[in-house]
Amino acid sequence: MTELCVEGGRIYASALRTGRVARADAETVPCLMEFALLHPDPDDPEWLRPVPPALALAQRLNPLELEIAERRRLSIELADTFEPFMTLGTPGMPTGDAITVLEGGDRINNALNLATAQCQTEVLTVQPGRISEHGLLQGLERDRPLIERGVRIRTLYQHTARYSPEKLAYGAQLADGRVEYRTIDELVERVIICDETVAFIPTRDDQQVALELRHPGLIRYLIKVFEYMWDRAVPLSAGAPYETAGDGITEIQHSIAKLLIEGHVDEAIARRLGMNVRTCRAHIAKLATALGSGSRAQLGYLIAQSGILDRDS
């Protein structure tokens, strides 16, 4: 506890001015006892006397100073322990681990927090699928200090983010000239890159195991992939991805049509486009209506014959 309650401060100030305070008045304010600001009056048990502020402060600071000294001692011991290994490593590899396996949400978040705290120039992120409200709050807490330091942030979502009030609110809170959000129809996997020096990618669907990458070649490759997708993405504020083209097919339905022709089932299409299966099937139904299809088999034939996939040509 580091803050004295308002009533406790008032009573302590009064005790310092008058030299004492009635025990009955102080016993209703627990923070006075927690701070040990009063002690019994040796001449009258019904009264309490104030502890001098300098002494009270010293009593509060002493355990903190001891803890700081202990942590400093431990940090020196850790540095001494690892010092002999600092010059060792595999020839030709960059200093430090090129690939580190992070297991568990806490360890992943701690590594992300450290990387973003050290970031000075730019953060690139790819965020496919749906993100929980808790995940968005974590991202907000991590991103706001970056913006305040002048770090640029570019994030790629899927087009379905335009239907997510949480993501739209998240983007609105961080709306800034140095923050850009774009959407694209399909994203493969989550990626976070900081300052062209460290990247994080998941290795399991439950997001409980991730790789921390520090190999320059891998980082350059991931940045090229990001820039390729970024150039083909649409600003989050634009309405183009869901506008109906001249053939009556929206951009999202066009993306679904491509995946249908490739033989993907509804669940796989929904997962790849970051939407739930019910929404995916609703788009398929609209696509079927637009093309005049009476069955799933006929739909595939009509898609191939309609020429709507020629948009990519």
N, C-alpha and C positions, 0 to 999 in steps of 0.2 A: 504494500500500500504506500503510495507516494503523495497522495493529496489529502489534505485535512478538510473535513466537511465544513460547510459554511457555519453551522451552529457551533461546532467545536472551535473554529477560529475566533468566533465572537466571544465565547466564554473564556478562552485562553487569553485573549487580549484584555478582557476585563480583569482577569486574575492578575495579570502583570501590572495593570494600573493600580489595583487596590491592594495587592499583596496576597489575596486569598479568594476562594470561591466556595459557596456552600456545597457540601458533598451531594446533597439531594439534587442540585441543579446539574452537576457534572455526570451523575450516574445515568442520566437519560441520553447521554451523548457518547456512544461507544468509541468513536474515533479518538477521543481524548485519552482514553486508556490504552488504545492500540499504539498511539504515539508516545505514551508514557510522559505526558506533558504536565501531569499533576502528581503530587505525593501527599500523604496525610500530614496534617498540621500536628506537630508533637504536643502542642498545648491544648488542642481542642479537636476531638475526633469527628465532630460534625462539620469540620472545614477541611479544605484541601489547599495546599500552596502550589504555586506554579514553579516548574523547573525552568531555570534560566534558558533562554533561547539558544545561546551558544552551546550549552551542555546538551540540550535536547538534540540539536543538529549533529553534534559529534557522536552521540549515541546512535543516531540513524545512519550516519555515514560510515561508522567503523566497520560494520559487517560488509558493506559494499566495497570498501577499500581492501578488506581482506580477500574478498572474492576476486576482485580485479587482480590483486597480486598473485593469487593462486592460478588464475587463468593465464597470466603472463608467464609464470613459471612453467606451466604445462606447454604453452606455445613454444617456449625456448627448448624444452625437452623434445618436442615433436620435430622442431627444425633440426636439432642435433641428430635425431634418429635417422632422418631422411637425407641429411647432407651428404653422406658417403655415396648415395645412389644417384645423386643429381647428374653426375657426369657420365653415368652408364646408360647404355641403350643400344638398339640395333643400328648398325651403320646404314646410312642412307635414309633413315626414317626421321621425321620431324621430331623436335624436342617434345617430350611428353607422350601420352598415349594417343595414337592415331584413331583408335576405335575403343570406346569404353562401353561395356554393357551396364545399363542401369536397370535394376530390378525394384519394383514397388513404386507406387504413386508418390510417396514422400521423397524418395531419392531422386526421382525424375523431376519433380517440382523444385527441389533444392538446386539441382544442377541448372535448370532453366532460369531460376531466380538469380543464380550467380552469373550466368552468361549474360542475361539482360542487364544486370547491374553494372557489368563491365563494358557493355556495348556503348560505342561512341558515335557511330555513323548511321547504320541502317539495319533494320530487322525485316526479313522476308518471311512470310508465313503462308502456308497452304493449309486450309481448314475444310476438308471434305465432310459431307454428312452432317448430322445433327450434333450440336454440342449442348450439354446440360447447362442449366442456369448457373450451377456451381462453377462449371468450367468457364463460363463467360465472366463471372465475377472474378475468378482467379486471373483471367486474362486482362480484365480492366485494372486490377491492382498492379499487374506487372507492366502494362503498357503506359499508364499515366505518367510515372516518373520518367520513362524514356522520352515522352513528348516534351516534358518540362525541361529535359536536358538538350532538346533540339535534335533528337534522333528521328530519322525518317522511318516510317512503318508502311509496308505494302502488304496487303492481305488478299488472298484469293479464296473466294467462297464458290459454291455451286449456285446456279440460278435459283434454286429453291430457297436460298437465304432471303430472297425478296419477299417470301411469304412468312418469314419468321419475325414476329414483333420483337423478340428478345435480341436477335442480331441487329435489327434495324435500330433499336434503342441503344445497343452497344456502340454501333457506328456513330450515332448521333452524339453520344457523350464524348467521343474522341474526335469529333469532326474538327479538322485542323488542316492547314495547308501542307503539313508534313505527313499527314495520314491519308492513305488512299485505299479504297476497297473496290475490288472488281469481282465479277462473277463469270463463270464459264459453265458449260453444260456438264462436263464430266471431269472429276479429279480422282487421281488414283489413291493417294495416301497423304497423311498429314506430314508436313515438313516445317521446321523452324530453323532459320539461318541468321546468325548474328555476325555483323561486321566482316563477312567473308572469311571468318576464321573458325567458326564452330557451327555445327548443324546437329539437329536432333530428328531422328526418324523412329517410329514405332516398329516393333517386330512381332507384336501379337495384336489380335483384334480387340482384346480387352484393355489395351493401352497400359498394361502393367509392366511391360518390358520395352525399353527403348535403347537405341544406340546413340552415343555422343560421338560425333565424327570431327576430327581435327586434322585429317589428311588434306593438304592443299588441293591435290588432284580431285578428290571426291567432292570437296566444297565447290570447286570451279564447275564440275559437272552438274551438280544440283542447281547451281545458280543459272546455268545455261538452260536447264529444263524449266526452271521458274520463269525466266525471261521469255521463253518460247510460249508458255501458257499465258503469261501476262499480256503479251502483244495481241493475243487472240481473245482476251477477256473484255468484258463490258463494264464500265463504271457502275457501281451499285445504284447510283442515283438515276441511271438511264432506264428507260422502259422497253428498250428494243428487244431483249430476249423473250418477252412474252407477247409482243405485238404479232398480229396475224398478217402473214405475207399474202401476196396476191393469189396464191393457190389455196388460201383458207387454212393453212397449216401454221401453227405457232412454232417458234423456235424450239421450245421444249418438246413438242410433239414430233418435230423433225428429228431431235436427238433420240427419242424413243423409237421412231421408225427405223433409224440406223441399227439400233441394238436388236430390234425385232428381226430384221433381215439377217443379222448375224447369228440368230438362233437362241438368244438369251430368253430365259423365262422371266415372268413378272417380278419375282423376288430379286433376281440378279439385276434387272434393269433399275428397280427402285433403289437398291443399294448403291449402284454405280452413279446414279444421278442425285443421291442424297435426299430421297423422299420416301414416304411410307408407301406400302404396297397399295393401299386403298386409293391414294392420290394417283399413283402410277396407272392403275386400272381405269380410273376416271379419264385420264388423258388418252389412254388406248381407245376407250369407248368414243371419245370425241373425234379421234383420228379415224376410227372406223366409220363414223357418221359422215365426216367430211369427204371420205373416199367412196361412200356408198357400199361399204362391206357388210355382208350378212353373217360372216363367220370368221374365226381366227385364221383358218387356212386361206380363205379368200383375201383377207386383209394383207397377208404377206405378198400375195400375187399382185394385188392392186398397188401396194407400195412400190414394188419393183417396176410396174408398168406406168405408174403415174409421173415419174420423172422428178419427184420431189427431192430425191437424194442427189440430183444433179446440182443442187445448190453448192455442194462442196467442190464442184469441178472448176 
